[in-house]
Amino acid sequence: MSTPILNSTMLHPSSRVVGGTENSWCRAVLDGTGIAVLALLISKNPDLSRLRSALHKLQNSHPILRSRLHYNPASNTFSFVTSPSPFIQINSFNHSATSNILENLYGQETQNVTLLHLILEHELNQNSWLASHKPSSPSFSTKNDVLLASVYALPGAKWVVVLRLHAAACDRTTAVSLLRELLTLIGREEEETTPQREEKETMMNKGEVSLAIEDLIPKGKTKKNVLARGIDMLGYSVNSFRLTNLKFKDANSSRSTKVVKLLINPDDTERILTGCKARGIKLCGALGAAGLIAAQNSKCCSDHQKKKYGVVTLTDCRSILQPPLSNLNFGFYHSAVLNTHAIKGGEKLWDLAKKTYTSFANYKKCNKHLSDMADLNFLMCRAMANPGLTSSASLRISLISVFEDTVIDESNDQQKLVGVEDYMGCASGHGIAPSIAIFDTIRDGWLDCICVYPSPLHSREQMKELVDAMKCILVDAGNNNGTAEIIKP
């Protein structure tokens, strides 16, 4: 592997230029995709000083969290600039301020949506990083924090604590580890005396931000000659024009990110997982297949009219990098695999799940998730610069995205100590993105998926129908071990 200095241009000891994948996220966030949000509903009034102390400790442990993204207009480039000391501004909204925000979010389509859900959606559409590209903006700055925090006071002695992060510094693995570390730190803050807190506050990771994923890929894994690269890029470009999309409800209005939930009880979840295990596949295969079947059924096509859909699978590369990284190495270290599948209608869930997962697994075996990384980043940036390259300028690159590995979470004493009653986490997707992005977690045995979509390109009613159909398909397959015909929604 080439030396870090050759692969990552170091501006000075506390700075580095973003890598290719990070640069794509810097561009994507400007359009509305990649705003990561963790929202926790708690029953204990959060002490802001203790919350700030816990966040400072997180920043001490993870240099990327005490970094700012610096934009250079002259060179049109982004860099991480890391502060030698932690810093965080916590925005606090009292009952009145929170009520004013919620009033603007209420509507007929949100009647059955929880307050936590509404605040999550609100935060997904707060784009503080956009100011770096608008010199006329009152908040214009070429340096922007990658981590922001807010606290919302709700009726009934409830609060929502929110962390908002830039995707260039936070993939899903980072978000999961951050949440668990934060709850542990807040719990300790509850138990420790002030002198103990001040003593531990001095502990700091003096290291720099970890290198970009491209600089850590083992030598030879991305090797591809010019002809092969050209053929692959042509293939991706041509296939993108042939992909089928969900019906667009409004392709002209400005967009925001909305979410719907897919929730399956523990018994049905266990049966679905058993079906996956019996076939040697992961849950992502079943989720993707259910989305494909539900989308095809919504088209009301004849059984012999095939449609091609795109499925993006995101995979964590930490363990295969050189040197290998752990889940405590914060940043963005996922890669994407784009597979296309022809669906004619009438497919059975388990057959299609096996097919889609095998396609993804074969791409990984051939290191396509590494060798095609630069190609997909280039095409992603090209589409953002030229939305007309996508259908109806929708910036939809696939039908659905899933994560290779499911997050497993069990309620624990730390959550109870802090007063956590519920939480939601995902990232925005109203810029370049799939029509529906699945963030799946198994929480206390329940399959709990947050499904992100762009509005009003797609409506909440439309996406709720799609997700309900996916649920029926998954539950039916679990109950019948995949032998029954797929139920039409």
For each residue, the residues with C-beta under 8 A, 3 or more apart:
1: 216 217 218 219 322
2: 6 7 215 219
3: 6 7
4: 7 8 211 215
5: 8 10
6: 2 3
7: 2 3 4 211 212 214 215
8: 4 5 16 17 19 211 212 215
9: 16 17
10: 5 13 15 16 17
11: 15 16 17 79 81
12: 15
13: 10 208
14: 81 82 83 84 208
15: 10 11 12 70 79 80 81 82
16: 8 9 10 11 79 80 208 209 211 212
17: 8 9 10 11 77 78 79
18: 22 23 26 69 77 78 79 80 168 212
19: 8 22 23 211 212 213 214 215
20: 23 24 212 214 373 374 377
21: 24 25 212 213 214 332 335 373 377
22: 18 19 25 26 78 168 212 331 332
23: 18 19 20 26 27 77 78 168 377 381
24: 20 21 27 28 377 380 381
25: 21 22 28 29 34 166 167 168 332
26: 18 22 23 29 30 69 71 78 166 168
27: 23 24 30 31 380 381 384
28: 24 25 31 32 33 34 167 380 384 431 432
29: 25 26 32 33 34 35 127 129 130 166 167 168 431
30: 26 27 127 129 130 133 431
31: 27 28 384 395 430 431 432
32: 28 29 35 125 127 255 256 257 428 429 430 431
33: 28 29 167 427 428 429 430 431 432 433
34: 25 28 29 166 167 168 427 428 431
35: 29 32 123 124 125 126 127 129 164 165 166 167 257 427 428
36: 164 165 166 167 170 175 425 426 427 428
37: 120 123 124 162 163 164 165 424 425 426 427 428
38: 162 163 165 175 178 179 423 424 425
39: 116 119 120 123 160 161 162 423 424 425
40: 160 161 162 179 420 422 423
41: 115 116 154 158 159 160 420 421 422 423
42: 46 158 159 160 161 418 419 420 421
43: 157 158 159 419 421
44: 159 418 419
45: 157 159
46: 42 50 51 151 159 161
47: 50 51 189
48: 51 52 90 92 151
49: 52 53
50: 46 47 53 54 186 189 190
51: 46 47 48 54 55 90 149 151 161 186 189
52: 48 49 55 56 88 90
53: 49 50 56 57 189 197 201
54: 50 51 57 58 182 185 186 188 189
55: 51 52 58 59 86 88 90 147 149 182
56: 52 53 59 60 86 88 201
57: 53 54 60 61 86 185 200 201 203
58: 54 55 61 62 65 178 181 182 185
59: 55 56 62 63 65 66 86 87 88 147
60: 56 57 66 86 201 203 204 205
61: 57 58 181 204 205 328
62: 58 59 65 66 178 205 328 330
63: 59 66 67 82 205 207 208 209
64: 67 80 82 146 169 209 210 330 331
65: 58 59 62 146 147 169 178 330
66: 59 60 62 63 82 83 85 86 87 147
67: 63 64 80 81 82 83 146 169 209
68: 80 81 83 143 144 145 146
69: 18 26 78 79 80 81 129 132 143 144 146 166 168 169
70: 15 78 79 80 81 142 143
71: 26 77 78 132 133 142 143 144
72: 75 76 77 78 79 142
73: 76 142
74:
75: 72
76: 72 73
77: 17 18 23 71 72
78: 17 18 22 23 26 69 70 71 72 168
79: 11 15 16 17 18 69 70 72
80: 15 16 18 64 67 68 69 70 146 169 209
81: 11 14 15 67 68 69 70 143
82: 14 15 63 64 66 67 208 209
83: 14 66 67 68 86 87
84: 14
85: 66 204
86: 55 56 57 59 60 66 83 204
87: 59 66 83 145
88: 52 55 56 59 145 147 149
89: 145 148 149
90: 48 51 52 55 149 150 151
91: 148 149 150 151
92: 48 150 151 153
93: 97 98 101 150 151 152 153
94: 97 98 153
95: 98 99 153 154 155
96: 99 100
97: 93 94 100 101
98: 93 94 95 101 102 119 152 153 154
99: 95 96 102 103
100: 96 97 103 104
101: 93 97 98 104 105 119 122 152
102: 98 99 105 106 115 118 119
103: 99 100 106
104: 100 101
105: 101 102 110 118 121 122
106: 102 103 110 118
107: 110 111
108: 111
109: 459 460 461
110: 105 106 107 113 118 460
111: 107 108
112:
113: 110 117 118
114: 117 118 422
115: 41 102 118 119 154 158 160
116: 39 41 119 120 160 422 423 424
117: 113 114 120 121 259 261 424
118: 102 105 106 110 113 114 115 121 122
119: 39 98 101 102 115 116 122 123 152 160 162
120: 37 39 116 117 123 124 162 259 424 426
121: 105 117 118 124 125 256 257 258 259
122: 101 105 118 119 125 126
123: 35 37 39 119 120 126 150 162 164
124: 35 37 120 121 256 257 259 426 427 428 452
125: 32 35 121 122 256 257 428 430
126: 35 122 123 164
127: 29 30 32 35 130
128: 131 139 144 145 148 164
129: 29 30 35 69 132 144 166
130: 29 30 127 133 134 137
131: 128 134 137 139 140 141 144
132: 69 71 129 140 141 142 143 144
133: 30 71 130
134: 130 131 137 140
135: 140
136: 140
137: 130 131 134 140
138:
139: 128 131
140: 131 132 134 135 136 137
141: 131 132 144
142: 70 71 72 73 132
143: 68 69 70 71 81 132
144: 68 69 71 128 129 131 132 141 166
145: 68 87 88 89 128 148
146: 64 65 67 68 69 80 165 166 168 169 170
147: 55 59 65 66 88 163 164 165 169
148: 89 91 128 145 163 164 165
149: 51 55 88 89 90 91 161 162 163 164
150: 90 91 92 93 123 161 162 164
151: 46 48 51 90 91 92 93 159 160 161 162
152: 93 98 101 119 159 160 162
153: 92 93 94 95 98 159
154: 41 95 98 115 158 159 160
155: 95 158
156:
157: 43 45
158: 41 42 43 115 154 155 421
159: 41 42 43 44 45 46 151 152 153 154
160: 39 40 41 42 115 116 119 151 152 154
161: 39 40 42 46 51 149 150 151
162: 37 38 39 40 119 120 123 149 150 151 152
163: 37 38 147 148 149 178 182
164: 35 36 37 123 126 128 147 148 149 150
165: 35 36 37 38 146 147 148 169 170 174 175 178
166: 25 26 29 34 35 36 69 129 144 146 169 170
167: 25 28 29 33 34 35 36 170 171 332 427
168: 18 22 23 25 26 29 34 69 78 146 332
169: 64 65 67 69 80 146 147 165 166 174 330 331 332
170: 36 146 165 166 167 174 175 178 330 331 332
171: 167 174 175 316 331 332 333 334
172: 175 176 314 316 334 403 407 439
173: 176 177 316 318 327 333 334
174: 165 169 170 171 177 178 330 331 332
175: 36 38 165 170 171 172 178 179 425
176: 172 173 179 180 327 407 425
177: 173 174 180 181 327 328 330
178: 38 58 62 65 163 165 170 174 175 181 182 330
179: 38 40 175 176 182 183 423 425
180: 176 177 183 184
181: 58 61 177 178 184 185
182: 54 55 58 163 178 179 185 186
183: 179 180 186 187 414 415 418 420
184: 180 181 187 188 414
185: 54 57 58 181 182 188 189
186: 50 51 54 182 183 189 190 418
187: 183 184 190 191 413 414 417 418
188: 54 184 185 191 192
189: 47 50 51 53 54 185 186 192 197
190: 50 186 187 417 418
191: 187 188
192: 188 189 196 197 200
193: 196 197
194: 197 198
195: 198 199
196: 192 193 199 200
197: 53 189 192 193 194 200 201
198: 194 195 201 202
199: 195 196 202
200: 57 192 196 197 203
201: 53 56 57 60 197 198
202: 198 199
203: 57 60 200
204: 60 61 85 86
205: 60 61 62 63
206:
207: 63
208: 13 14 16 63 82
209: 16 63 64 67 80 82 331
210: 64 325 329 330 331
211: 4 7 8 16 19 215 216
212: 7 8 16 18 19 20 21 22 215 216 331
213: 19 21 216 217 317 321 331 332 333 335 373
214: 7 19 20 21 217 222 373 374
215: 2 4 7 8 19 211 212
216: 1 211 212 213 321 322 323 325 333
217: 1 213 214 221 222 317 321 322 370 373
218: 1 221 320 321 322
219: 1 2 322
220: 223
221: 217 218 367 370 371
222: 214 217 367 370 371 373 374
223: 220 371
224: 228 229 232 371
225: 228 229
226: 229 230
227: 230 231
228: 224 225 231 232
229: 224 225 226 232 233 375
230: 226 227 233 234
231: 227 228 234 235
232: 224 228 229 235 236 372 375
233: 229 230 236 237 375 378 379
234: 230 231 237 238
235: 231 232 238 239
236: 232 233 239 240 338 372 375 376 379
237: 233 234 240 241 379
238: 234 235 241 242
239: 235 236 242 243 308 310 340
240: 236 237 243 310 379 389 390 397
241: 237 238 391
242: 238 239 308 340
243: 239 240 308 309 310 340 391 398 399
244: 295 299 307 308 309 399
245: 248 391 394 396 399 435
246: 295 298 399 435 436 458 462 466
247: 298 462
248: 245 251 391 392 394 457 458
249: 456 457 458 459 462
250: 253 456 457
251: 248 392 393 394 457
252:
253: 250 456
254:
255: 32 430 454 455 456 457
256: 32 121 124 125 430 454 455
257: 32 35 121 124 125 428 429 430 452 453 454 455
258: 121 452 453 454 455 460 463
259: 117 120 121 124 424 426 450 451 452 453
260: 451 453 460 463 464 467
261: 117 448 449 450 451 467
262: 438 447 448 449 451 467 470 471
263: 446 447 448 449 471
264: 268 269 272 446 447 471 474 475
265: 268 269 446
266: 269 270 444 445 446
267: 270 271
268: 264 265 271 272 447 474 475 478 479
269: 264 265 266 272 273 442 445 446 447
270: 266 267 273 274 445
271: 267 268 274 275 478 479
272: 264 268 269 275 276 283 286 447 474 475 477 478
273: 269 270 276 277 283 442
274: 270 271 277 278 478
275: 271 272 278 279 286 350 477 478 481 482
276: 272 273 279 281 282 283 285 286 353
277: 273 274 280
278: 274 275
279: 275 276 350 353 354
280: 277
281: 276 285 286 353 354 357 358
282: 276 285 357 404 405 406
283: 272 273 276 286 287 406 440 447
284: 287 288 313 357 360 402 403 404 405 406 440
285: 276 281 282 288 289 353 354 356 357 360
286: 272 275 276 281 283 289 290 349 350 353 474 477
287: 283 284 290 291 400 402 438 440 449 470 474
288: 284 285 291 292 311 313 353 356 357 400 402
289: 285 286 292 293 347 349 352 353 355 356
290: 286 287 293 294 349 353 470 473 474 477
291: 287 288 294 295 311 399 400 402 436 438 466 470
292: 288 289 295 296 309 311 341 343 347 352 356 399 400
293: 289 290 296 297 343 347 349 352 469 470 473 486
294: 290 291 297 298 466 467 469 470 473 489
295: 244 246 291 292 298 299 309 343 399 400 466
296: 292 293 299 301 307 309 343 344 345 347
297: 293 294 300 345 469 486 488 489
298: 246 247 294 295 465 466 469 489
299: 244 295 296 307
300: 297
301: 296 305 307 345
302: 305 345
303: 344 345 346
304: 344 345
305: 301 302 344 345
306: 342 343 344
307: 244 296 299 301 342 343 344
308: 239 242 243 244 340 341 342 343
309: 243 244 292 295 296 340 341 343 398 399 400
310: 239 240 243 338 339 340 397 398 399 400 434
311: 288 291 292 338 339 340 341 356 360 398 399 400 401 402
312: 336 337 338 397 398 400 401 402 434
313: 284 288 336 337 339 360 401 402 403 404
314: 172 334 335 336 401 402 403 404
315: 334 335 336 337 364 369 403 404 405
316: 171 172 173 319 333 334 404 405
317: 213 217 320 321 333 334 335 369 370
318: 173 321 324 325 326 327 329 333
319: 316 324 325
320: 218 317 324
321: 213 216 217 218 317 318 324 325 333
322: 1 216 217 218 219
323: 216
324: 318 319 320 321
325: 210 216 318 319 321 329 333
326: 318 329
327: 173 176 177 318
328: 61 62 177
329: 210 318 325 326 333
330: 62 64 65 169 170 174 177 178 210
331: 22 64 169 170 171 174 209 210 212 213
332: 21 22 25 167 168 169 170 171 174 213
333: 171 173 213 216 316 317 318 321 325 329
334: 171 172 173 314 315 316 317
335: 21 213 314 315 317 369 370 373
336: 312 313 314 315 369 373 376 401
337: 312 313 315 360 363 364 368 369 372
338: 236 310 311 312 376 397 398
339: 310 311 313 356 359 360 363
340: 239 242 243 308 309 310 311
341: 292 308 309 311 352 355 356 359
342: 306 307 308
343: 292 293 295 296 306 307 308 309 347 352
344: 296 303 304 305 306 307 347
345: 296 297 301 302 303 304 305
346: 303 485 486
347: 289 292 293 296 343 344 351 352 486
348: 351 352 477 482 483 484 485 486
349: 286 289 290 293 352 353 473 474 476 477 482 486
350: 275 279 286 353 354 477 481 482
351: 347 348 354 355 482
352: 289 292 293 341 343 347 348 349 355 356
353: 276 279 281 285 286 288 289 290 349 350 356 357
354: 279 281 285 350 351 357 358
355: 289 341 351 352 358 359
356: 285 288 289 292 311 339 341 352 353 359 360
357: 281 282 284 285 288 353 354 360 361
358: 281 354 355 361 362
359: 339 341 355 356 362 363
360: 284 285 311 313 337 339 356 357 363 364 404
361: 357 358 364 365
362: 358 359 365 366
363: 337 339 359 360 366 368 369
364: 315 337 360 361 367 368 369
365: 361 362
366: 362 363 371
367: 221 222 364 370 371
368: 337 363 364 371 372
369: 315 317 335 336 337 363 364 372 373
370: 217 221 222 317 335 367 373
371: 221 222 223 224 366 367 368
372: 232 236 337 368 369 375 376
373: 20 21 213 214 217 222 335 336 369 370 376 377
374: 20 214 222 377 378
375: 229 232 233 236 372 378 379
376: 236 336 338 372 373 379 380
377: 20 21 23 24 373 374 380 381
378: 233 374 375 381 382
379: 233 236 237 240 375 376 382 383
380: 24 27 28 376 377 383 384 397 432
381: 23 24 27 377 378 384 385
382: 378 379 385 386 389
383: 379 380 386 387 389 390 395 397 432
384: 27 28 31 380 381 387 395 431 432
385: 381 382
386: 382 383 389
387: 383 384 390 393 394 395
388: 393
389: 240 382 383 386
390: 240 383 387 393 394 395 396 397 432
391: 241 243 245 248 394 396
392: 248 251
393: 251 387 388 390
394: 245 248 251 387 390 391 454 457
395: 31 383 384 387 390 431 432 433
396: 245 390 391 399 433 434 435 454 457
397: 240 310 312 338 380 383 390 432 433 434
398: 243 309 310 311 312 338 401 434 435
399: 243 244 245 246 291 292 295 309 310 311 396 434 435 436
400: 287 288 291 292 295 309 310 311 312 434 435 436 437 438
401: 311 312 313 314 336 398 433 434 436 437 438
402: 284 287 288 291 311 312 313 314 438 440
403: 172 284 313 314 315 406 438 439 440
404: 282 284 313 314 315 316 360
405: 282 284 315 316
406: 282 283 284 403 440 441 442
407: 172 176 440 441 442
408: 441 442
409: 441 442 443 444
410: 443 444
411: 415 416 443 444
412: 415 416
413: 187 416 417
414: 183 184 187 417 418
415: 183 411 412 418 420
416: 411 412 413 419 420
417: 187 190 413 414
418: 42 44 183 186 187 190 414 415
419: 42 43 44 416
420: 40 41 42 183 415 416 423
421: 41 42 43 158
422: 40 41 114 116
423: 38 39 40 41 116 179 420
424: 37 38 39 116 117 120 259 450
425: 36 37 38 39 175 176 179 439 450
426: 36 37 120 124 259 437 439 450 452
427: 33 34 35 36 37 124 167 437 439 452
428: 32 33 34 35 36 37 124 125 257 431 452
429: 32 33 257 433 434 437 452 453 454
430: 31 32 33 125 255 256 257 433 454 455 457
431: 28 29 30 31 32 33 34 384 395 428
432: 28 31 33 380 383 384 390 395 397
433: 33 395 396 397 401 429 430 437 452 454
434: 310 312 396 397 398 399 400 401 429 437
435: 245 246 396 398 399 400 453 454 457 458
436: 246 291 399 400 401 451 452 453 458 463 466 467
437: 400 401 426 427 429 433 434 451 452 453
438: 262 287 291 400 401 402 403 449 450 451
439: 172 403 425 426 427 449 450 451 452
440: 283 284 287 402 403 406 407 447 448 449
441: 406 407 408 409 447 448 449
442: 269 273 406 407 408 409 445 446 447 448
443: 409 410 411 446 448
444: 266 409 410 411
445: 266 269 270 442
446: 263 264 265 266 269 442 443
447: 262 263 264 268 269 272 283 440 441 442
448: 261 262 263 440 441 442 443
449: 261 262 263 287 438 439 440 441 467
450: 259 261 424 425 426 438 439
451: 259 260 261 262 436 437 438 439 463 467
452: 124 257 258 259 426 427 428 429 433 436 437 439
453: 257 258 259 260 429 435 436 437 457 458 463
454: 255 256 257 258 394 396 429 430 433 435 457 458
455: 255 256 257 258 430 458 459 460
456: 249 250 253 255 459
457: 248 249 250 251 255 394 396 430 435 453 454
458: 246 248 249 435 436 453 454 455 462 463
459: 109 249 455 456 462 463
460: 109 110 258 260 455 463 464
461: 109 464 465
462: 246 247 249 458 459 465 466
463: 258 260 436 451 453 458 459 460 466 467
464: 260 460 461 467 468
465: 298 461 462 468 469 489
466: 246 291 294 295 298 436 462 463 469 470
467: 260 261 262 294 436 449 451 463 464 470 471
468: 464 465 471 472 489
469: 293 294 297 298 465 466 472 473 489
470: 262 287 290 291 293 294 466 467 473 474
471: 262 263 264 467 468 474 475
472: 468 469 475 476 487 489
473: 290 293 294 349 469 470 476 477 486 487
474: 264 268 272 286 287 290 349 470 471 477 478
475: 264 268 272 471 472 478 479
476: 349 472 473 479 480 484 486 487
477: 272 275 286 290 348 349 350 473 474 480 481 482 484 486
478: 268 271 272 274 275 474 475 481
479: 268 271 475 476 484
480: 476 477 483 484
481: 275 350 477 478
482: 275 348 349 350 351 477
483: 348 480
484: 348 476 477 479 480 487
485: 346 348
486: 293 297 346 347 348 349 473 476 477
487: 472 473 476 484
488: 297
489: 294 297 298 465 468 469 472
